[in-house]
Amino acid sequence: MLAYEFYWLDEAEKVHFIGILPERRKSPERITGEFVLNWGWKVIGDNTDVKDIYFVQVEMKGLKN
């Protein structure tokens, strides 16, 4: 199963883990980096001090869609 690990960098450039979101779309051609980041921002919300996020695509072995 494909998933995304989200992280944010604080002002001191320290990395903080936010969480993991699974990819549920069946059509890989619809997946873009911009869409994944927007998805992450929706999960984080507007009520945080987070300014800079990034994601890492990971394969979660042993799990099925």
Biopython code that builds the backbone (N, CA, C, O; Angstrom):
import numpy as np
from Bio.PDB.StructureBuilder import StructureBuilder

atoms = [
    (1, "MET", "N", (0.840, -1.170, 0.000)),
    (1, "MET", "CA", (0.000, 0.000, 0.000)),
    (1, "MET", "C", (0.889, 1.238, 0.000)),
    (1, "MET", "O", (1.835, 1.334, 0.782)),
    (2, "LEU", "N", (0.588, 2.151, -0.852)),
    (2, "LEU", "CA", (1.313, 3.408, -0.955)),
    (2, "LEU", "C", (0.789, 4.386, 0.095)),
    (2, "LEU", "O", (-0.417, 4.472, 0.326)),
    (3, "ALA", "N", (1.711, 5.126, 0.733)),
    (3, "ALA", "CA", (1.323, 6.113, 1.741)),
    (3, "ALA", "C", (2.310, 7.276, 1.700)),
    (3, "ALA", "O", (3.338, 7.211, 1.027)),
    (4, "TYR", "N", (1.984, 8.336, 2.428)),
    (4, "TYR", "CA", (2.829, 9.529, 2.492)),
    (4, "TYR", "C", (3.082, 9.878, 3.948)),
    (4, "TYR", "O", (2.148, 9.992, 4.741)),
    (5, "GLU", "N", (4.352, 10.046, 4.295)),
    (5, "GLU", "CA", (4.732, 10.520, 5.618)),
    (5, "GLU", "C", (4.921, 12.025, 5.514)),
    (5, "GLU", "O", (5.671, 12.496, 4.659)),
    (6, "PHE", "N", (4.250, 12.786, 6.374)),
    (6, "PHE", "CA", (4.346, 14.243, 6.352)),
    (6, "PHE", "C", (5.201, 14.743, 7.504)),
    (6, "PHE", "O", (5.123, 14.249, 8.629)),
    (7, "TYR", "N", (6.029, 15.750, 7.182)),
    (7, "TYR", "CA", (6.935, 16.359, 8.152)),
    (7, "TYR", "C", (6.860, 17.873, 8.005)),
    (7, "TYR", "O", (6.469, 18.381, 6.954)),
    (8, "TRP", "N", (7.235, 18.594, 9.065)),
    (8, "TRP", "CA", (7.364, 20.046, 8.952)),
    (8, "TRP", "C", (8.678, 20.483, 9.556)),
    (8, "TRP", "O", (9.217, 19.840, 10.456)),
    (9, "LEU", "N", (9.184, 21.597, 9.040)),
    (9, "LEU", "CA", (10.424, 22.201, 9.525)),
    (9, "LEU", "C", (10.080, 23.443, 10.326)),
    (9, "LEU", "O", (9.323, 24.296, 9.863)),
    (10, "ASP", "N", (10.644, 23.548, 11.547)),
    (10, "ASP", "CA", (10.421, 24.756, 12.325)),
    (10, "ASP", "C", (11.460, 25.818, 11.948)),
    (10, "ASP", "O", (12.265, 25.609, 11.040)),
    (11, "GLU", "N", (11.438, 26.943, 12.642)),
    (11, "GLU", "CA", (12.336, 28.057, 12.319)),
    (11, "GLU", "C", (13.810, 27.675, 12.465)),
    (11, "GLU", "O", (14.664, 28.225, 11.770)),
    (12, "ALA", "N", (14.112, 26.739, 13.361)),
    (12, "ALA", "CA", (15.486, 26.275, 13.568)),
    (12, "ALA", "C", (15.830, 25.122, 12.625)),
    (12, "ALA", "O", (16.884, 24.500, 12.761)),
    (13, "GLU", "N", (14.947, 24.839, 11.676)),
    (13, "GLU", "CA", (15.078, 23.767, 10.698)),
    (13, "GLU", "C", (15.126, 22.381, 11.338)),
    (13, "GLU", "O", (15.750, 21.458, 10.815)),
    (14, "LYS", "N", (14.452, 22.257, 12.482)),
    (14, "LYS", "CA", (14.296, 20.961, 13.120)),
    (14, "LYS", "C", (13.099, 20.268, 12.483)),
    (14, "LYS", "O", (12.063, 20.895, 12.260)),
    (15, "VAL", "N", (13.238, 18.972, 12.187)),
    (15, "VAL", "CA", (12.188, 18.202, 11.519)),
    (15, "VAL", "C", (11.228, 17.620, 12.551)),
    (15, "VAL", "O", (11.647, 17.067, 13.568)),
    (16, "HIS", "N", (9.920, 17.756, 12.270)),
    (16, "HIS", "CA", (8.876, 17.212, 13.134)),
    (16, "HIS", "C", (7.957, 16.329, 12.306)),
    (16, "HIS", "O", (7.480, 16.736, 11.247)),
    (17, "PHE", "N", (7.713, 15.119, 12.793)),
    (17, "PHE", "CA", (6.803, 14.188, 12.121)),
    (17, "PHE", "C", (5.366, 14.622, 12.378)),
    (17, "PHE", "O", (4.995, 14.905, 13.517)),
    (18, "ILE", "N", (4.550, 14.675, 11.313)),
    (18, "ILE", "CA", (3.134, 15.036, 11.445)),
    (18, "ILE", "C", (2.268, 13.785, 11.469)),
    (18, "ILE", "O", (1.453, 13.602, 12.373)),
    (19, "GLY", "N", (2.449, 12.924, 10.468)),
    (19, "GLY", "CA", (1.643, 11.711, 10.407)),
    (19, "GLY", "C", (1.746, 11.044, 9.053)),
    (19, "GLY", "O", (2.472, 11.500, 8.169)),
    (20, "ILE", "N", (1.006, 9.955, 8.906)),
    (20, "ILE", "CA", (1.000, 9.179, 7.667)),
    (20, "ILE", "C", (-0.412, 9.175, 7.102)),
    (20, "ILE", "O", (-1.384, 8.950, 7.823)),
    (21, "LEU", "N", (-0.509, 9.426, 5.802)),
    (21, "LEU", "CA", (-1.787, 9.343, 5.108)),
    (21, "LEU", "C", (-1.685, 8.291, 4.017)),
    (21, "LEU", "O", (-0.766, 8.343, 3.199)),
    (22, "PRO", "N", (-2.620, 7.327, 3.987)),
    (22, "PRO", "CA", (-2.589, 6.302, 2.939)),
    (22, "PRO", "C", (-3.122, 6.843, 1.615)),
    (22, "PRO", "O", (-4.008, 7.697, 1.592)),
    (23, "GLU", "N", (-2.579, 6.340, 0.529)),
    (23, "GLU", "CA", (-3.074, 6.689, -0.805)),
    (23, "GLU", "C", (-4.203, 5.732, -1.138)),
    (23, "GLU", "O", (-4.021, 4.516, -1.094)),
    (24, "ARG", "N", (-5.357, 6.266, -1.468)),
    (24, "ARG", "CA", (-6.514, 5.419, -1.747)),
    (24, "ARG", "C", (-6.953, 5.452, -3.213)),
    (24, "ARG", "O", (-7.815, 4.673, -3.620)),
    (25, "ARG", "N", (-6.372, 6.335, -3.991)),
    (25, "ARG", "CA", (-6.766, 6.411, -5.407)),
    (25, "ARG", "C", (-6.238, 5.211, -6.160)),
    (25, "ARG", "O", (-5.119, 4.759, -5.917)),
    (26, "LYS", "N", (-7.025, 4.703, -7.060)),
    (26, "LYS", "CA", (-6.647, 3.537, -7.869)),
    (26, "LYS", "C", (-5.907, 3.934, -9.142)),
    (26, "LYS", "O", (-5.260, 3.092, -9.764)),
    (27, "SER", "N", (-5.993, 5.209, -9.539)),
    (27, "SER", "CA", (-5.372, 5.688, -10.782)),
    (27, "SER", "C", (-4.110, 6.485, -10.463)),
    (27, "SER", "O", (-4.202, 7.653, -10.084)),
    (28, "PRO", "N", (-2.925, 5.869, -10.611)),
    (28, "PRO", "CA", (-1.682, 6.569, -10.275)),
    (28, "PRO", "C", (-1.437, 7.832, -11.106)),
    (28, "PRO", "O", (-0.716, 8.725, -10.661)),
    (29, "GLU", "N", (-2.015, 7.920, -12.284)),
    (29, "GLU", "CA", (-1.805, 9.113, -13.119)),
    (29, "GLU", "C", (-2.456, 10.349, -12.507)),
    (29, "GLU", "O", (-2.117, 11.468, -12.892)),
    (30, "ARG", "N", (-3.371, 10.176, -11.574)),
    (30, "ARG", "CA", (-4.022, 11.315, -10.910)),
    (30, "ARG", "C", (-3.215, 11.838, -9.733)),
    (30, "ARG", "O", (-3.558, 12.881, -9.176)),
    (31, "ILE", "N", (-2.161, 11.152, -9.340)),
    (31, "ILE", "CA", (-1.380, 11.533, -8.168)),
    (31, "ILE", "C", (-0.288, 12.516, -8.579)),
    (31, "ILE", "O", (0.554, 12.196, -9.418)),
    (32, "THR", "N", (-0.301, 13.715, -7.988)),
    (32, "THR", "CA", (0.753, 14.699, -8.242)),
    (32, "THR", "C", (1.304, 15.178, -6.906)),
    (32, "THR", "O", (0.617, 15.117, -5.887)),
    (33, "GLY", "N", (2.535, 15.648, -6.914)),
    (33, "GLY", "CA", (3.143, 16.186, -5.704)),
    (33, "GLY", "C", (2.353, 17.339, -5.131)),
    (33, "GLY", "O", (2.202, 17.452, -3.914)),
    (34, "GLU", "N", (1.847, 18.196, -6.003)),
    (34, "GLU", "CA", (1.060, 19.347, -5.553)),
    (34, "GLU", "C", (-0.209, 18.894, -4.844)),
    (34, "GLU", "O", (-0.578, 19.450, -3.810)),
    (35, "PHE", "N", (-0.877, 17.884, -5.401)),
    (35, "PHE", "CA", (-2.095, 17.381, -4.796)),
    (35, "PHE", "C", (-1.810, 16.786, -3.419)),
    (35, "PHE", "O", (-2.566, 17.017, -2.475)),
    (36, "VAL", "N", (-0.722, 16.019, -3.299)),
    (36, "VAL", "CA", (-0.364, 15.398, -2.027)),
    (36, "VAL", "C", (-0.079, 16.469, -0.973)),
    (36, "VAL", "O", (-0.528, 16.348, 0.167)),
    (37, "LEU", "N", (0.666, 17.520, -1.347)),
    (37, "LEU", "CA", (0.933, 18.603, -0.395)),
    (37, "LEU", "C", (-0.349, 19.318, 0.025)),
    (37, "LEU", "O", (-0.529, 19.624, 1.204)),
    (38, "ASN", "N", (-1.230, 19.583, -0.919)),
    (38, "ASN", "CA", (-2.510, 20.217, -0.577)),
    (38, "ASN", "C", (-3.310, 19.347, 0.379)),
    (38, "ASN", "O", (-3.962, 19.853, 1.292)),
    (39, "TRP", "N", (-3.258, 18.054, 0.170)),
    (39, "TRP", "CA", (-3.923, 17.102, 1.035)),
    (39, "TRP", "C", (-3.347, 17.205, 2.456)),
    (39, "TRP", "O", (-4.092, 17.215, 3.437)),
    (40, "GLY", "N", (-2.027, 17.282, 2.551)),
    (40, "GLY", "CA", (-1.363, 17.444, 3.848)),
    (40, "GLY", "C", (-1.784, 18.718, 4.555)),
    (40, "GLY", "O", (-2.046, 18.703, 5.758)),
    (41, "TRP", "N", (-1.850, 19.828, 3.817)),
    (41, "TRP", "CA", (-2.265, 21.103, 4.422)),
    (41, "TRP", "C", (-3.697, 21.022, 4.942)),
    (41, "TRP", "O", (-4.009, 21.605, 5.981)),
    (42, "LYS", "N", (-4.578, 20.302, 4.230)),
    (42, "LYS", "CA", (-5.965, 20.159, 4.691)),
    (42, "LYS", "C", (-6.022, 19.408, 6.011)),
    (42, "LYS", "O", (-6.823, 19.736, 6.887)),
    (43, "VAL", "N", (-5.173, 18.406, 6.151)),
    (43, "VAL", "CA", (-5.144, 17.628, 7.387)),
    (43, "VAL", "C", (-4.599, 18.464, 8.544)),
    (43, "VAL", "O", (-5.119, 18.395, 9.658)),
    (44, "ILE", "N", (-3.551, 19.256, 8.284)),
    (44, "ILE", "CA", (-2.944, 20.076, 9.326)),
    (44, "ILE", "C", (-3.890, 21.179, 9.769)),
    (44, "ILE", "O", (-4.015, 21.448, 10.964)),
    (45, "GLY", "N", (-4.547, 21.810, 8.829)),
    (45, "GLY", "CA", (-5.482, 22.884, 9.153)),
    (45, "GLY", "C", (-4.799, 24.239, 9.222)),
    (45, "GLY", "O", (-3.576, 24.332, 9.115)),
    (46, "ASP", "N", (-5.580, 25.277, 9.399)),
    (46, "ASP", "CA", (-5.083, 26.649, 9.414)),
    (46, "ASP", "C", (-4.718, 27.149, 10.809)),
    (46, "ASP", "O", (-4.135, 28.225, 10.940)),
    (47, "ASN", "N", (-5.043, 26.402, 11.833)),
    (47, "ASN", "CA", (-4.849, 26.870, 13.199)),
    (47, "ASN", "C", (-3.531, 26.401, 13.809)),
    (47, "ASN", "O", (-3.474, 26.091, 14.999)),
    (48, "THR", "N", (-2.480, 26.349, 13.008)),
    (48, "THR", "CA", (-1.182, 25.900, 13.513)),
    (48, "THR", "C", (-0.112, 26.921, 13.149)),
    (48, "THR", "O", (-0.344, 27.830, 12.351)),
    (49, "ASP", "N", (1.055, 26.754, 13.745)),
    (49, "ASP", "CA", (2.210, 27.594, 13.413)),
    (49, "ASP", "C", (3.071, 26.964, 12.322)),
    (49, "ASP", "O", (4.158, 27.461, 12.028)),
    (50, "VAL", "N", (2.600, 25.883, 11.723)),
    (50, "VAL", "CA", (3.360, 25.184, 10.688)),
    (50, "VAL", "C", (3.437, 26.067, 9.446)),
    (50, "VAL", "O", (2.420, 26.558, 8.956)),
    (51, "LYS", "N", (4.659, 26.261, 8.941)),
    (51, "LYS", "CA", (4.857, 27.117, 7.770)),
    (51, "LYS", "C", (5.413, 26.345, 6.568)),
    (51, "LYS", "O", (5.170, 26.722, 5.421)),
    (52, "ASP", "N", (6.163, 25.261, 6.831)),
    (52, "ASP", "CA", (6.868, 24.559, 5.763)),
    (52, "ASP", "C", (6.705, 23.058, 5.954)),
    (52, "ASP", "O", (7.234, 22.501, 6.917)),
    (53, "ILE", "N", (5.972, 22.381, 5.044)),
    (53, "ILE", "CA", (5.809, 20.939, 5.148)),
    (53, "ILE", "C", (6.385, 20.264, 3.910)),
    (53, "ILE", "O", (6.550, 20.880, 2.857)),
    (54, "TYR", "N", (6.682, 18.992, 4.067)),
    (54, "TYR", "CA", (7.073, 18.163, 2.934)),
    (54, "TYR", "C", (6.621, 16.743, 3.220)),
    (54, "TYR", "O", (6.241, 16.416, 4.345)),
    (55, "PHE", "N", (6.665, 15.892, 2.185)),
    (55, "PHE", "CA", (6.242, 14.509, 2.363)),
    (55, "PHE", "C", (7.256, 13.572, 1.739)),
    (55, "PHE", "O", (8.039, 13.948, 0.867)),
    (56, "VAL", "N", (7.213, 12.327, 2.221)),
    (56, "VAL", "CA", (8.028, 11.251, 1.680)),
    (56, "VAL", "C", (7.067, 10.131, 1.319)),
    (56, "VAL", "O", (6.261, 9.703, 2.145)),
    (57, "GLN", "N", (7.154, 9.658, 0.080)),
    (57, "GLN", "CA", (6.301, 8.549, -0.347)),
    (57, "GLN", "C", (6.911, 7.256, 0.173)),
    (57, "GLN", "O", (8.109, 7.022, 0.015)),
    (58, "VAL", "N", (6.088, 6.414, 0.793)),
    (58, "VAL", "CA", (6.563, 5.148, 1.347)),
    (58, "VAL", "C", (5.645, 4.010, 0.919)),
    (58, "VAL", "O", (4.468, 4.217, 0.621)),
    (59, "GLU", "N", (6.196, 2.827, 0.895)),
    (59, "GLU", "CA", (5.414, 1.618, 0.609)),
    (59, "GLU", "C", (5.230, 0.890, 1.931)),
    (59, "GLU", "O", (6.199, 0.510, 2.588)),
    (60, "MET", "N", (3.967, 0.703, 2.311)),
    (60, "MET", "CA", (3.672, 0.002, 3.553)),
    (60, "MET", "C", (3.422, -1.467, 3.214)),
    (60, "MET", "O", (2.357, -1.828, 2.712)),
    (61, "LYS", "N", (4.396, -2.290, 3.490)),
    (61, "LYS", "CA", (4.328, -3.703, 3.133)),
    (61, "LYS", "C", (3.434, -4.456, 4.096)),
    (61, "LYS", "O", (3.351, -4.131, 5.281)),
    (62, "GLY", "N", (2.767, -5.467, 3.566)),
    (62, "GLY", "CA", (1.906, -6.307, 4.381)),
    (62, "GLY", "C", (0.484, -5.788, 4.501)),
    (62, "GLY", "O", (-0.370, -6.464, 5.075)),
    (63, "LEU", "N", (0.211, -4.590, 3.967)),
    (63, "LEU", "CA", (-1.144, -4.032, 4.014)),
    (63, "LEU", "C", (-1.733, -4.047, 2.615)),
    (63, "LEU", "O", (-1.023, -3.836, 1.631)),
    (64, "LYS", "N", (-3.007, -4.292, 2.530)),
    (64, "LYS", "CA", (-3.688, -4.304, 1.240)),
    (64, "LYS", "C", (-4.661, -3.145, 1.172)),
    (64, "LYS", "O", (-5.177, -2.694, 2.194)),
    (65, "ASN", "N", (-4.914, -2.657, -0.057)),
    (65, "ASN", "CA", (-5.877, -1.567, -0.262)),
    (65, "ASN", "C", (-7.271, -2.013, 0.053)),
    (65, "ASN", "O", (-8.212, -1.228, -0.063)),
]
sb = StructureBuilder()
sb.init_structure("model")
sb.init_model(0)
sb.init_chain("A")
sb.init_seg("    ")
for serial, (resi, resn, name, xyz) in enumerate(atoms, 1):
    if name == "N":
        sb.init_residue(resn, " ", resi, " ")
    sb.init_atom(name, np.array(xyz, "f"), 0.0, 1.0, " ", f" {name:<3s}", serial, name[0])
structure = sb.get_structure()
